[in-house]
């Protein structure tokens, strides 16, 4: 390097130094020593919001910058990480990027990005510091209407998260664009015409509330974004208020005993209707997942045929649901759970007045989720109907769960 270039370089550095000193003097203000809580309040951070590694805890806000002279130690981070952009910004503007490690207890890098975990974490506090907490082994919550159609005197109101979005005249209901796997404009119109009560609600979308780990409630669109399409489909299928397992980490699947029975023949009720109803019961309950210490039912949108029965209230009943109900009852009782609500211990199994799908409820008393699996083999009156319980045991509970009672043995429960 020539002496001329060396002299020029020294002059440039000196000029930049003088400029920086002047900028510092004008930009210097009293610095607030933030805690995690005070910073969250000052910048309105989305505490409780779900986030993944790489997401900014600032949500959509710009990067936070603070006066360099009031926070001289922050520059050391820029130097040690070789953040040339951060160093240049500090030297030319007098401001330095905020170092989030000073108010974080973990799960957040120095730039305010979630880091160091897998799966859907959430922003919360650890004492007076911020942290993005890694997801628990199991996360569950409860479905709640988020977008509904409310019947009015002249049509429907579209209500989202408690606020009326627009009013829909009755003559436009059959042209509504709302639909999923379980309803469309036609079924909405049928509901409207068959339900005379003003103020009745038709649920279009369900969000999640009451999270097991305390994170914020979420809208319907966030269910799929955070927890996936399969969970979103499950929320659609099951009744409002159902407990929903949203996330499971590395669990061990333990299969319980399998119970089965036969449909058998009762021509006085119509064996074809009975076969249809038995299959509908199986469809409603198969793959139902119940979180720990929660009560769940089969899913909505399952219909049953009626058979004449003079001894039943109203003169008819959904005969054919009792054989699969007996199989389900045996699996539930075999797991150590109580008798499902809506059943008794008789051969008929299902009590009158209870919808065999959404009206019967099973309470999981384990400290981990279980899945009810049901299926059929064959057809007609000789059709076999199966039911079993699968446990999803997290690593922390594998040694304490009762593994010795688990098997894949099939047991014929006959007409018990």
N, C-alpha and C positions, 0 to 999 in steps of 0.2 A: 504494500500500500504506500503510495507517494505521500510525502509530508504535506503537500497541498490538500490532498483528499482527507488526510488525517485531521488537519486543522479545520476543514469544512465540517467534518463529522462532529468534532467537539463543539463547534459553534451551534450546530443544529440541536445537539443534545442540551446545551445550555439554554438555548431559546425555548425549547420544549419544557425544560424544567421551570423557567421563569413563568411561562404561560400557565403551567399546572399550578404553581404557587398562587398566581392571581385567581385562577378559577376556583381553587380551594378556598381562598379567602372570601370570595363572593358566594360560594355555594355552601359554606359551612353553616350549619344550623345545629341547634341542640338535638342530640340523638336520644331517641327513646329506647331504653333497654327492654326489648320485648321478651315476654314469655310466650309459650305456645298459645295460651288462651288469649292473651291480649293481642297477639298478632292475628289470630283467627277472627277476633272481633273487629279489629281495625280494617282488615281486608276482606271481611265477609266470606271466609273460606267455607266450602261445603262440608262441614263436619257431619259425619254420619253417612256420607255418600260412598257408594261402592266404586272401587277403582282397581285397575290392574297395574302390574309393574310397567313403568314407562309413562303412566298418566301423570299430569301435573296436578298438584293439590291446589293450584291457583285456579283450576277449572279453565275458564276462557280468558282470564286476565293476563295482561302482559307481565314480563319479568319485572320483579321488584328491584329497584336500585336505591342505594342509600349513599349519603355523603361519605367520601373516602376518609377525610380527616376525622370524622366522628366514629369511623369504624376501621381503623388502620389495620387491625389483625385480619380483616377479610382478604386483603391483598395477598397474604401468605398462601391462602388456598389457591388463588389464581396462579401463583408462581409454582407451587408444588405439583399442581395438575397440568402445568404448561398450557394454561388456557390463554392463548395469545390474544384472542378477541376480548376477554375480560380484562387483561392487563392493559391493552391499548385503550379500551373504553375508560378505565380508571385514570390513565395518564392524560387523556385528552378532554375528558368531561368533568373530572373531579368526583364522579360517582362510581361505586363498585357494586356488582351484583350482590344481593342479600345472600348470606350464607345460612341456609336452613338447618345445617347441622347444629347450630347454636340453640335452636329451639325444638329440636327433634329428639325423641327417645328411641327412634329406630323406624325402619321401613320407609325412610325418606332420604334422598341424597341431598347434596349441598345446594342443588339447583331447584329443589322442591318437587322432584319427581318421585313417585312411588317406586320402591326398589327392594330387592332381596327376598321375594316370595313368589309363589305361583298361585294362580286361581284368583277369585274375586275377593280382594281385601276391602277394607273400608277405613276412611279417615276418622280418627278419634283422638282422645286425649289419654296420656299416661301421666298422671299427676298434673303439673302445669305445662307439660310439653306435648307437642303434637306427635302422632305416630300413625302410620298406615298399618293397621293390624292385619296380619295374614289370616286367611279364612280358617275357621274351626274345622275339625274333622267332618262335622255334619252341620249344615245350615238348613233351617226350614222357616217357614212363615205361613200366613193364612191368606187365602184369596179374598179379595174385597172388590165390589163393583167400582169401576173407575169411569167407564162411559156407559150410560144407560139411556134408554128411551122411556120417557115418563108420559103416561096417557093424560091428555087434557080434554076439555070440553069439545075442542074442535080438531084435535089431531094428536100430535106428539111433540114433546120438547126433547131436544138432544142435550143431555146434561153430561158434562165432563168434569170430574173431580169436584162435584158440587156446584158448578156454575153452568147456567143455561147458555148454550152456544147458539142455538137457533130453534125456531118453531117450525114444525112440519105439518101442513094441512093434511087432513085425512085422505084426500084424493091423490096424494103423492106417495103414500106409504108403499104401494106395490112397486114403486120405481126406486126405492132406496138402494144405495150401493153397498149396504152393510151385509156381510156374509162371512162365514167360516165353514168348517167341516160339519157344523151342527145346526146352523140356521141360515136363512136367506130372506130376501124381501117377502117371499110368499109366506114363510112361517111367521114372520113378524106381523104381516097383515092378518093371518089367522088368529094369532094371539090377541091382536087389537080388537078384532070382531067378537071373539069369544070371551073377552075379559071386560065386563062393563064398568069396572071400578075406576073412576078418575083418580089419578095419583099412583096407579100400579106401574111397576118398572119392568122393563125388559132389558136384561144385561147384555151389552155388546162386548165390553172388554172388562177384564179383571186385573187389578194390580195386586201387589203383595204388601201386607202390613204385618205388624207383630213379629218381626224377625227374631229368631232365637238368640242372635248375638247383639241385638240392639241397634243395628244399622237403620238408616232411614227407609221409610216406605218408598215403594217404587211404582211407576206407572206400568201399564200393559206393555208398551213398546220396550221398556227397559228390562222386562222379564226375559225376552228373547235375547236382547243385546248382552245382558250380563250372564244369564244362566243357560242360554241355548234354546233352540227350537223345540227340542223334546219336552223341556219343562214348560214352555209356552203352550204346547199342545195339551199337556196334562192339565194345566190350569183351565184351559177352555172346556175340557171334558167333564170336570168334576164340579159339584155344587158350590155355589158361593159360600165362603166361610170354611172351605175344606183346608186341612193342614197339608202343606205342600213341601216335600223334600226338594230343596233347590240345588244343593251341592253336596257331594260326598267325595271325600278324599280317598286315600288308599285303604279301602275296607276289605275285610275278609268275608266272602259269602259262605254261609253255613246253611245247608238245606235240612229242613226238618222232615218228619215223616209225611208220607203221602197217603191220603185217605180217598176212597172212592166208593161209589154206590151205583146202582142201576136205575134207569128211568122207570122200568116196569110198565105194566099196562093197567090203565083204568079207563076203559072205553066209555064209561058213563060220563066222563068229563071231556072226552075227545082227545085221543092220543096224539093227533097231529098238533093240536093247540098246545098240549103239554110239552111236546118235543120243542116246539118253537119257544115257549116260555123258559124251558130249561137252558136252551142255548143263549137266550137273551140274558138270563141271570149270569151265566158264565162270562159272557162278553162284558157285562157291567162290572164284574169284580176282578177279572183277570188283570194282573199287573198293577193292582192298587197298592201303593206304597204309603205306609203310615209312619210318621216320624215318632221318635221316642216319647212316651207318656202323652200321646195324643189319640184322638178318636176320629176315625175316618169312615167313609161309606163307599159304596160303588158309585160309578159315574152317572151323570145326567144323560138325557137324550136317548134313553132306552125305553122302548114301549113293550107292553105285555098284552097278550090276548086274553079275553075273558071267556070263561066257560060257565054254563048255567050250573048253579048249585043252590038249591032251596035252603040249605042250612047256613049259607054265607050271608052277611049283611048286604042288602041290596039285591040278593038273588043270584050273584055271580062272583067268581074269584079267578085269580090268575093261577090256575092249577098247572103243575109242572115245575114250579119254582122250588118246591119242597125238597126233591132229591138233591139238587145242587146245594141248597141251603144246608142240608144235613152234612154234606161233605165239607162245606165251609165251617160249619159249627164244630165238627170233629177236629179239623186242623187248628182252629182257634183255641179250643179247649185243650187240645194236646200240647199247645205251646205254653199253656199255663195262664191264658187270658180268661177273663170272665165271659159268661154267656152274652153273645151280642144282643144289643137292644133291638127289639122287633122280632126276636125268636123266643121259643120255649124249648123244653126238652122232649117234646112229643115227636111222633113220626111226621106230623104236618110241618113242624119246625117254624114256618113263617106265620106270625100272628096277623089276623085280619086288621086292616087299617094302616099297615106299613107298606110303603113302596119297597119291593124286593131289592131295588138297586140303591136309590138314594135315601130310603127310609131306614134301612137296617144300618147299624153302626157297630164297628169293632174298635175296642180300645187296646192299644199296644202299651203294655206295662213295662216293656224292656227299656233300657237306657240307650238304645240304638234303633234305627229304622228296621222295619220288616216289610216284605212284599208278599202279597197274596197272589198265588199263581193258580189258575183254574183252566181246565181243558176237558175235551170230550174225546172218546174213541168209539167208533161205530156210529150207528144211527138207529132210529126207531126205538121201540120199547126195550131193546137190548143194549141201548147206548150206555156206555160207562162214563161217569162224571167224576173228575179228579179235582183234588184241592190239596195244596201244600203251602207251607210258610218258608220263606227264605229270609234269613237274618243278614243284615249288613253290619258287621262288627268292626269298629275302628281298632287300629293297632293297640291303643291304650287299654282296650277292654277284652282283647282276645283271651288272655289268661284267666279272666274272671267270668267269662260267659260259660254257660253250661253246655260244653261241647259233647258230653257223653250221651245226651239224649238225642243227638242228631243222627239221622240215618236217611236212607232213601228207600226204606221198606214201604211197600204199598199195602194198605190194610182195607179190606172190604168191610164197610160198616153196615151193610145190609139195609134193613129198614129201621134201624135203631134211631 
